[in-house]
Amino acid sequence: MCKCNDLYFRERFETPRPYFDPTTTEKLSYRDEKGNEIASVLFHVLEREIRLSEIWVSPDYRKKGLGSRLVRAVQTVSRATGKKITATTHKGAINFFFKLGFEISDDQFTDSAIDIEW
């Protein structure tokens, strides 16, 4: 059982990936009592926006609100910086984002690529 609360780990994303700039990429994550990562969100703080790039929750911890809490934490960063949040999602996840106040930002989309913003 996860004893997660509103504390999460915030760190600079250091794992090298060619499409992530480590100077703008941040990671928020939840860990279980053994220190294993169980949920995370990667986002990029850019000049005019915050770009969500990955949201992940371990299958054993899904439907417990961890993903929502992590996105709300990014929304707090958004409010503090005055920058909108953008992302590209898919049809299967769109309701998750709608519940968090996101809207579709482009009417040109497919089931596998839907641009959203908050």
N, C-alpha and C positions, 0 to 999 in steps of 0.2 A: 504494500500500500504506500502510496506517495504522500509524504507529509509536506506538500507544497503549500506555500503561502504566497503573498504578493511580492516576496523577494525573489529576484532572479539574478542571473549572472550576466553582466554586460562586459563585453570584451571586444577588442579589435579583432577582426577576422584575419588570422595569420596563415591559414592553410593556403598554399599557393594554387591559384586557379587562374588561367590566362584571362578570363573574362571578369574577374573581380579586382578592382583597384583597392589595395589594402589601406590607402589613405582615406578612402571615403566609405568603406564597408564596415558595418558594425554587426555584432551578433548578440542577441539576447537569448538566454536559454534557461530551462529548468533542469535540475538534476535530482535524482532520487537520493535517498539517504546514504547510498554507497558512493555517490559522486558520479554515477552514470548519467549521461545526458539523455533526457526523455522527451524534450521538446525544444525547438529553437526557431528563430526567425532571423534571416539575414536581410539587411537593408542598407541602402547606399544613400548617404546624405550628400546630395548634389547641390549645385548652385541655386536652382529654382524649385527643387522638389526632393522628396524622399521616395526612393524607389524600392518597393518590396521585391525581393528576388527569390527567396525560398522560405516556406513555412513547413515545418516538419514536426509531427508528434508520433512517438512510438505507438504502435498498434495497441499495446497493453494499457496505454494512458489516454486513448482517444475518448471523446464524449465526456470529458471531465472539466472542460473549460480552459485548458492550458493554452491552446492555440488562440482563443479569444483574448485571454489575458496578455499574451505576448503582442498581439496586434494592437490592443489598447495601450500598451506601453509605447509602441511606435507612434500611436496617435498623440500621446503626451509629448513626445519629441517634436511632432509636427506642430502642435499648438505652441510650444516654446520657441520654435524657430520661425513660425509663420509660413512654413512650406507645406504645400499639398502633398498627399501621398498618392503615388501611382503604382499600378501593378498590371500584370497580364495574368488572367486566370482562365479557367475552363468551365464549361457548363455544370459539371459535377460539384464545383466549389462555389458557384456564384451566390447561392443563398447564405453561405457562411459570411461572405463579405457584405451582402445586403443587410444582415442582422447587425453588422458593425457600422452601418451608415454609409457604406460605399455606394457609388452610383456608376452606371456604365458611362464611359466618357466618349465613346466613339460608336456610331451606329453601323460601322462597317466591321462586323465580327463574324466568327465562325464558332462552332461548338467547342473547338479546341483553343481558341485565342480570343479572349474577351478583355478589352482594355477597360480598367476601372480606376476611379479616383475617390479620394476623401478629402 
